[in-house]
């Protein structure tokens, strides 16, 4: 949930791992609110967008850095 994601972001920041969240559902975005229309029930989109976290893993990142980030996240949830 949003609280868990926020706590994880803060934890990772203290480990010098920068993360971001960037997905805003279209029906909540400024343009979506202005130009779109949401039809139906929002069972998943908003809830899932509150859980998404963009990790600093990219092409060219050394394998040991990927392992370190993964280990830190796994330790957080233990």
N, C-alpha and C positions, 0 to 999 in steps of 0.2 A: 504494500500500500504506500501511499504518499509519505507517511511518517517513516516507514522503514527505509524507503529510498533516500529520504533526506538524511537520516542517521548514517546510512552507508556512505553517502557522498561526503559527509563531514569526517567520518572515520578515514576514508581513503585520502582526503585532503591532508589529514595529519600524517599520513604515510608518504606525502609528496606525490600522490597519484591524482591527477586532475581528471575528473569525469564531468559529464554534462547530461542534461536531459533536454530534449529538443522537440519531442513530438507533441504537438498540440492537435487534438482532433479537429478536423475541419469545421465541425458544427460549433466549436468553441473559439475558433480563430476569428480575428477581426473581419477578414474578407468573407469567411463562411457565414458569419452572423449577418453581414451586410448583404451578400449576394445569394446566399444559399437558403435552403429550407431543410430542416431535419424532419424526416418522416419516420415514424416507428418508435420503437423503444430502444434506449441506449443501454443494452445489457452488458456490453463488454468494452466498448471503445474508450470511454473516459476512465474506467477502472484500470484498464491495461496501460493507458498512457501515463497514469500515475506511478506505474511500476517500472517503466522502461528507464534504462540507464545506459548511456553511451560510454563505453570503456575506451581507454587510450591504447587500443590495439589496432595496428595498421600494417600495411605491407611494408616490409623492410625492418620492422621491429625485431630486434634480436630475440631468439628463442628463450634465452635466460630471463629477459625482461618480461616476456609473456608468462613464463612460469612463475616469476616473482609476483606479478599482479594476480594471477590465479590463486597462488598460495595464500596471499594476504586476504583475498576475498573468502576463500574457503575457511581460513582461520577465524574470520569475523563471524561466520555462521556456526562455528563449533561451540 
